[in-house]
Structure formats: C-alpha cells, structure tokens
Amino acid sequence: MRDHLHRLTAWATVKRPPWTYLIVACAVTITILVGVVAASLAVNRFTGEEAGTPSLGINRHFTLMTSDGNRVTDQSFHGKWLVIYFGYTFCPDLCPTTLSDISAALQQLGATADKVQPLFITVDPERDTPQVIADYVGSFDRRLIGLRGTPEQTAAVAAAYHVYYAPQKLGDNRECRRS
C-alpha cells in the first residue's frame, strides 16, 4: 500500500512541460466553441423546434466602436453566435494564446464558422487606440472584430457580461487583471 501511495504521489508531482498546459487550454476553448455551435444547430427532438439560445443571466446589450470607427451594437450581429473575448492588446500571454485558439477553432469549424462572429473587446480603452486594436486583431483572424468604447461603456459591457477587470500599474508597465 505504501509503495502504491509513493508511486501515485510521484506521478502527481512530476513537472510537465509548459506546452502540455497550452494543449489543454486549446482543447477546452475548442470544446466550448463546438458546444456553442452544436447548441445553435440543436433541435428539440420532441417538438421538432429549434432549441434556441440558452439563458445565462447575461444582459447582452452593448454599444461600442469598431477599430475603423463604425458604431455597433449587439443587434449588429443578429443571427450569429458571438464568441466574445475581453482583453487588452498589451497582454503578454493569455490574450494572444486565447485569440489564437479562437482562430484555430474557427478554421476547424469550416463553413459552419460563418454562423459565428468572434469579438475582441478591450478592457483598456485608454491605451488600446483604434489603430492598435486593428493591427492586433488583424494578426489573428480576418473574421475577428476589435471593439472599444469609452471607459464608461467598457465598464457597462463588462458588467453586463459579468467580466471583472482592474487596470494596475506594475512598475513602468500598466496591466489589466480580469476574469
């Protein structure tokens, strides 16, 4: 019994290469996207009606600006499944990794990806100018739309989607914590 516990403890404490965590993150993101698309195509097997959009207690209404200056609202994307990512362009690791995962998932969806609209909403509108956002989202996928608003609009859309963020000054750099 002791040997078994020793082997189990040794297995659990082995350091794994960082890329294994990236693979797990990619798999989780892709699974969520596939689930969203599958739900959009779902049909109630008893009534034959479309299953519809599940309610998550999210107030989906927003008004923001695209990086090319167009005003958009949640209704601008009516009929599409929205994949919304809140982040900031100076994010060193999580934002680019997640946006790359979204891009890869869209490619795997093939023609079904036309029913999905990925959005990047900045939580740092003071530093993320329209040009910075356009350059940033353009490096991931042509379908990804970057959105920004005033600090008040950003706070409102973050609250509507239950997103927490807090700009912080870390040394000479400014970062945003979010969840």
N, C-alpha and C positions, 0 to 999 in steps of 0.2 A: 504494500500500500504506500509506503514511504517513497519507494522508487517511482511509482506512478505519479505521486504528487510532485516529486522533484522534476520529472520529465515534463509534466504539464506546466509547472512554473517556468522552467527553462524555455519552453516553446512560447509562452505568453510574453516573456521579457526580451525576446530576440529583437534586435534593431532591424527594421525593414527599410529598404531603400526608399527615398522620398518619392520616386516615381510611382510606387505602389499606391500611395495616397492620392496621387493625381488620377490614376486609373479608376480608383473607387469614386472620386468626385465626378469624373466624366460619366461613369456608369449611372450614378444617381441622377445627374442632370438629364441624361438621355432618357432614363426611365420615366422621369417626371414629364418630359415633353411628349413622349409616346403615350403616356396616360392621358394627357390633356387632349391630344389629337384623337385618341380612341374614344374618349368621352364625347367629343364633338360628333363623332360618327355613330354613337350608340343609339340604338332603337329599343324602346321598351318592348320586350318580347311578348307581353300580354296584350297590349293595345295597338302595337304597330306604330305608335307615335314616337317622334324624336324625344330622347331623354331630356334635352335642354341643358341649360347651364346650372351647375351646382352652386348653391349659395354658400359663400364663405364668410359672410358678415362684412364684406368689403364694399365700401362706397366707391364705385368705380369712376365717378365723375371727376374730370380734371380739364384744365385749360393750360396749355404750355406752348412753347415756341420750338419749331424745328431749327436745326442749325442754319438753314437757308432763309430763316425769317418768317416762315408760314405759321400762323396760329392754328393749333389743332386741339381738338377735344377728344374725349373718349368716343364720341359718336363719329369722329372722322374714320374710325376703324371698324365701324359697324359690320357685322357678319364675319369678322376674323377673330381667331383666338389670339389673345395678346400674351406674349411672353415678356414680362416687364422685369428689367433688372435695374436696381438702384445702385449707383456707384459714383465714382469720380475718376477723371482722366489721369490724375497723378497717383492713382492707386498702384502700388508696386507689384502686387502678385494676384490677389483674389479676383479683381475685376477683369484683367486680361485673360486669366485662366477660364473664368466662367463664360465670358463672351466668346472665347474660342470654342468652348463646349457647346454653346448655343448654336454657333455657326456650323459645327460638325453635325449636330443633331438635325439641323435644317437640311443639310446635304443628304443625310441618311433618309429623311422623310421623302425625298424625291418630289414628285408632283404634288403630294399632299401638303408640302410646305407652303404652297400658295394660299392655304387657308389660315396660316399663322403669320402674325406680324410681331417681330421682335422689336422691343423698345428699350433704349438705354436712357434712364432719367438721372441726370446729375444731381447729387446732393451737395455740390459745391459750385453753385451758380456764379459766385463772385470770381472764381479763378477759371472755371470752365467756360470760356468765351465760345460763341457760335463757331468760330473757325477752329478752335482747339477740339471741340466736340466733333465737328465734321471730319477732321483729319483722323481722330481717334476711332470713331465707329467705322470709317471707311477702310481701316486696316483689318477689319474682321469679316464683314459680310455686307454686300451691297444692299441687302434687304433690311439691315439693322438701321433704325431711325434714332438719332440722338435728340433728346428733348431737354429743354431747360426752362426755367421760369425765374421770377423774382424770388428772393429769399422767402417771402410770404407764400407765394404759390408753391414753392418747393416744400415748405413745411406743411401746407394743406394737403398736397398729394401724398406726401409721406405718411401723414396721419390717416388719410383715407385708406391707405393700403397697409396700415399697421406696421410701418417701417420706422425703426429708430435710427437716428444718425446724430452725431455730435462733432462739429469741427474742433480740432485740437491743434495746438501749436506744440510741436515736438522739436526742440532745438531750433534750427533755422528752417525747418520744414513745417508745412501745415498738412495735417491728415484728417480724415473723417472716419470716425468709428461708426459702424452701422450694423444692424442685424435685421 
